């Protein structure tokens, strides 16, 4: 497992050594944290493209917190898991998909996929931008952070921001984007002292705290004694309650996820002073990034020059080997990653 905060290499070599295809199936519903027993690696022949399709060989895969929530019922059992995947076209019977082209698709945890033209997004090549960035800062993770700040929170220059789960993929991207967009004080929470130090030393957070070290509300008040204008919440629970208390008049909460409850569905409800929402004219709004794909080009135009100039860096934990994907997913759920968790096939 490696952490990356700099631009890396271009696309890895094709997986031509594989003679069979592997697909990961979910075989049971987890009760709490998923384990290896909830998954099966299914081997099959590498499929041949049919008219109108192309064969894509996987290069990089994304494992994300939302996968855990969908495993409770949205994913079909004994069927391939969905997920964002970057791959190279290695055979094609679809004229618009050329061999050697790099594409993104959502057929998920598999080494090979047959795709139609309308099932993929072609990945643009930018000088100095590694391929894996299209699953982190330019992928759904970065797009979530950018949309949250610009469309939902409507961040204005000088405003102060609190980000929960700040050392994850969305959290690190949010912190970096917020600074580039002119935010004032940016503070965050993380699950270890090492991550807290990473946020302040590497990502650019003005302050951060270990949420395991004491009540979140007290620690947030310590690092943001004058309150906050915005909260980007990836956790829910105690974090959300603390953020609502700390918000100033006309404050906004951007709800992105509830990772604190994905493995503990019986968690107690969030307790906060509901009168604050009215008396401080607060706004609490959630969103799904799939409803904002029209912002993708704007994200490129904003972020690519910053990355090329060194003002924006990648925060990634990269795990090698397709067979490591279940372990990478489990590690991510338990906080074993810094930045975006990516599997390099």
C-alpha positions in Angstrom: 0.0 0.0 0.0 1.4 3.4 -1.0 0.4 7.0 -0.3 0.8 9.5 -3.1 0.7 13.3 -2.8 2.4 14.0 -6.1 1.8 13.5 -9.8 2.6 9.9 -10.7 3.3 7.9 -13.8 1.0 7.4 -16.8 -1.1 4.3 -17.4 0.4 1.0 -16.3 1.1 -1.7 -18.7 -1.8 -3.9 -19.9 -2.6 -7.0 -17.9 -1.8 -9.2 -20.8 -0.4 -12.0 -18.5 -4.0 -12.8 -17.4 -5.5 -15.7 -19.3 -8.9 -15.6 -17.5 -11.1 -12.9 -16.2 -11.9 -12.3 -12.5 -15.1 -10.7 -11.1 -15.9 -9.9 -7.5 -19.5 -10.9 -6.3 -21.2 -10.0 -3.1 -22.5 -13.3 -1.6 -24.1 -12.2 1.7 -25.4 -9.1 3.4 -23.0 -7.8 6.1 -24.0 -7.2 9.6 -21.5 -4.5 10.6 -18.2 -4.4 8.8 -17.9 -6.6 5.7 -15.3 -9.4 5.7 -13.8 -11.6 3.0 -16.7 -14.1 3.7 -19.1 -11.7 2.2 -17.4 -11.8 -1.2 -16.3 -14.3 -3.9 -13.8 -14.0 -6.7 -15.4 -15.7 -9.8 -13.2 -16.8 -12.6 -14.4 -17.0 -16.2 -13.1 -16.8 -19.8 -12.1 -13.4 -21.0 -15.1 -12.3 -23.1 -14.8 -11.5 -26.8 -16.4 -8.2 -28.0 -19.7 -8.5 -29.9 -20.8 -6.1 -32.6 -21.3 -2.7 -30.9 -19.1 -3.4 -27.9 -15.5 -3.2 -26.9 -13.4 -5.2 -24.4 -11.9 -3.1 -21.7 -9.1 -4.3 -19.4 -9.0 -2.8 -16.0 -6.1 -0.6 -14.9 -7.5 1.2 -11.8 -10.5 0.7 -9.6 -12.3 2.9 -7.0 -13.5 1.6 -3.7 -15.8 4.1 -2.0 -17.8 4.4 1.3 -21.1 4.4 -0.6 -20.4 0.8 -1.6 -21.0 -0.2 2.1 -24.4 1.4 2.2 -25.5 -0.3 -1.1 -24.4 -3.7 0.2 -27.4 -3.7 2.6 -29.8 -4.2 -0.3 -29.1 -2.2 -3.4 -26.4 -4.6 -4.8 -27.8 -7.9 -6.1 -26.3 -11.0 -4.4 -24.1 -13.3 -6.4 -23.7 -10.7 -9.1 -20.7 -8.4 -10.0 -20.3 -5.3 -7.8 -20.7 -1.9 -9.3 -18.0 0.8 -9.1 -15.9 3.3 -11.0 -13.2 1.7 -13.1 -10.5 3.0 -15.5 -9.4 0.7 -18.2 -7.8 0.4 -21.7 -9.7 -0.8 -24.7 -7.9 -4.0 -25.9 -10.3 -5.2 -28.6 -13.2 -3.5 -30.2 -16.1 -4.1 -32.6 -17.5 -0.6 -31.9 -16.0 2.0 -34.4 -16.2 4.9 -31.8 -14.1 2.9 -29.3 -10.6 2.5 -30.5 -8.1 0.0 -29.2 -5.7 1.7 -26.8 -8.2 4.3 -25.7 -8.6 4.9 -22.0 -12.2 5.0 -20.7 -14.1 5.1 -17.4 -17.0 2.8 -16.8 -19.1 1.6 -13.9 -19.2 -2.2 -14.4 -17.1 -2.3 -11.3 -15.0 -4.9 -9.6 -13.8 -7.0 -12.6 -10.6 -7.4 -14.6 -12.4 -7.2 -17.9 -15.6 -5.7 -19.1 -17.6 -5.6 -22.3 -19.0 -2.1 -22.8 -21.0 -0.2 -25.3 -20.2 3.4 -26.3 -22.9 4.9 -24.2 -21.6 3.0 -21.1 -18.2 4.7 -20.9 -16.7 8.2 -20.6 -13.5 8.9 -22.5 -10.7 10.2 -20.3 -8.9 13.3 -21.6 -5.1 13.4 -21.5 -3.6 16.4 -19.7 0.2 17.0 -19.6 1.5 16.2 -16.2 -1.7 14.6 -15.0 -1.5 10.8 -14.0 -4.2 8.5 -15.0 -5.2 7.6 -11.4 -6.1 11.3 -10.9 -9.3 10.6 -12.8 -10.5 8.4 -9.9 -9.5 10.9 -7.2 -9.3 14.6 -7.7 -10.9 14.6 -11.2 -13.2 11.6 -10.6 -16.4 11.3 -8.6 -14.5 12.1 -5.4 -13.1 15.5 -6.6 -16.4 16.3 -8.4 -18.3 15.7 -5.2 -15.9 18.1 -3.3 -16.1 20.8 -6.1 -19.9 20.6 -6.4 -20.3 20.7 -2.7 -18.3 23.9 -2.4 -19.4 25.8 -5.5 -23.0 24.6 -6.1 -24.4 23.6 -2.7 -22.5 25.6 -0.1 -21.8 28.5 -2.6 -18.5 29.2 -0.8 -17.5 32.8 -0.9 -14.0 34.2 -0.4 -13.0 34.5 3.3 -15.6 32.1 4.7 -14.6 29.6 7.3 -15.2 25.9 6.8 -15.4 22.7 8.9 -15.0 19.3 7.1 -15.7 16.0 8.8 -13.7 12.9 7.8 -11.3 15.4 6.4 -8.5 12.9 5.7 -10.6 10.8 3.3 -10.8 11.3 -0.5 -13.6 13.9 -0.4 -12.2 15.6 2.7 -8.7 16.1 1.3 -10.1 17.4 -2.0 -12.5 19.7 -0.2 -9.7 21.2 1.9 -7.4 21.8 -1.1 -10.2 23.2 -3.3 -11.5 25.4 -0.6 -8.1 27.1 -0.1 -7.8 27.5 -3.9 -11.2 29.1 -4.0 -10.3 31.6 -1.4 -11.8 30.2 1.8 -10.8 31.7 5.1 -10.0 29.3 8.0 -10.4 25.6 7.1 -10.6 23.1 9.9 -11.3 19.3 9.9 -11.6 16.1 11.9 -9.8 12.8 11.4 -9.5 9.5 13.2 -5.8 9.5 14.2 -3.1 11.9 15.2 -1.1 11.0 12.1 -4.0 12.0 9.9 -4.4 15.2 11.8 -0.8 16.0 11.2 -1.2 15.1 7.5 -4.1 17.5 7.2 -2.2 20.5 8.6 1.3 19.7 7.2 0.4 18.4 3.7 -3.2 19.3 2.7 -3.2 22.9 4.0 -5.8 22.7 6.8 -5.4 25.5 9.3 -6.3 23.2 12.2 -7.6 19.7 12.7 -8.4 17.4 15.6 -8.7 13.6 16.4 -12.4 13.0 16.9 -11.5 10.0 19.1 -9.7 12.2 21.6 -12.8 13.8 23.1 -16.3 15.2 22.4 -16.4 16.5 18.8 -18.3 19.7 19.8 -15.7 20.6 22.4 -12.8 20.0 20.0 -14.5 21.9 17.2 -15.0 24.9 19.5 -11.3 24.8 20.4 -10.1 24.9 16.7 -12.8 27.3 15.6 -13.6 29.4 18.6 -15.3 32.1 16.5 -17.6 29.6 14.7 -17.9 28.6 11.1 -19.8 29.6 8.0 -20.0 26.3 6.3 -19.8 22.6 7.1 -19.1 19.8 4.6 -20.2 16.7 6.4 -19.2 13.1 5.4 -20.0 11.5 8.8 -23.3 12.5 10.4 -24.0 11.8 14.0 -22.0 13.8 16.6 -20.1 15.6 13.9 -23.2 16.9 12.3 -24.6 18.1 15.7 -21.3 19.8 16.5 -21.2 21.6 13.1 -24.8 22.9 13.5 -24.0 24.3 16.9 -20.8 26.0 15.6 -22.5 27.6 12.5 -22.9 31.3 12.4 -26.0 33.1 11.1 -26.9 32.1 7.5 -24.6 29.1 7.8 -24.8 26.1 5.5 -24.3 22.4 5.9 -23.5 20.3 2.9 -24.5 16.7 3.5 -22.3 14.3 1.5 -22.4 11.0 3.4 -23.0 9.3 6.7 -20.0 7.0 7.0 -20.3 7.0 10.8 -23.5 4.9 10.4 -22.7 2.6 7.5 -21.5 -0.2 9.7 -23.6 0.7 12.7 -27.2 1.1 11.4 -28.6 1.2 14.9 -26.7 4.4 15.9 -28.7 6.8 18.0 -30.3 9.8 16.1 -28.4 13.1 15.8 -29.2 15.4 18.7 -28.9 19.1 18.2 -30.9 22.2 19.0 -33.4 22.3 16.2 -34.3 25.9 17.0 -30.8 26.8 15.7 -31.9 26.1 12.2 -34.6 28.8 12.4 -32.9 31.3 14.7 -29.6 31.3 12.7 -31.3 30.9 9.3 -29.3 27.8 8.5 -29.6 25.7 5.4 -28.9 21.9 5.4 -28.7 20.3 1.9 -27.6 17.0 0.6 -26.9 16.0 -3.0 -25.8 13.1 -5.3 -22.9 13.8 -7.5 -24.6 11.8 -10.4 -27.0 14.8 -10.7 -24.1 17.2 -11.4 -22.0 15.5 -14.2 -22.5 18.7 -16.2 -19.9 20.3 -13.9 -17.2 17.9 -15.0 -15.7 20.2 -17.6 -15.7 23.1 -15.2 -13.8 21.0 -12.7 -11.1 20.3 -15.3 -10.8 23.9 -16.2 -10.4 24.9 -12.6 -8.2 22.1 -11.2 -5.9 21.0 -14.1 -3.9 24.2 -14.2 -3.5 24.1 -10.4 -2.2 20.5 -10.6 0.1 21.3 -13.5 1.5 24.3 -11.6 2.0 22.3 -8.3 -0.6 24.3 -6.4 -2.8 21.2 -6.2 -1.5 17.8 -5.2 -3.0 14.3 -5.2 -4.0 12.6 -1.9 -4.3 8.9 -2.6 -3.7 5.5 -1.0 -2.9 3.1 -3.8 -3.2 -0.7 -3.2 -1.5 -3.0 -5.8 -3.2 -6.1 -7.2 -6.8 -6.8 -8.2 -7.0 -9.6 -5.7 -6.4 -7.0 -3.0 -9.6 -5.1 -3.7 -11.7 -6.6 -0.8 -8.9 -5.9 1.7 -8.6 -2.4 0.3 -12.3 -1.8 0.7 -12.3 -3.1 4.3 -9.3 -1.0 5.1 -10.9 2.1 3.8 -14.0 1.5 5.9 -11.8 1.3 9.0 -9.9 4.4 8.2 -6.8 2.8 6.7 -6.5 5.3 3.9 -5.3 8.8 3.5 -7.0 10.5 0.7 -8.7 8.5 -2.0 -8.4 4.7 -1.9 -7.5 3.3 -5.3 -6.7 -0.3 -6.4 -4.1 -0.6 -9.2 -4.9 -3.8 -11.0 
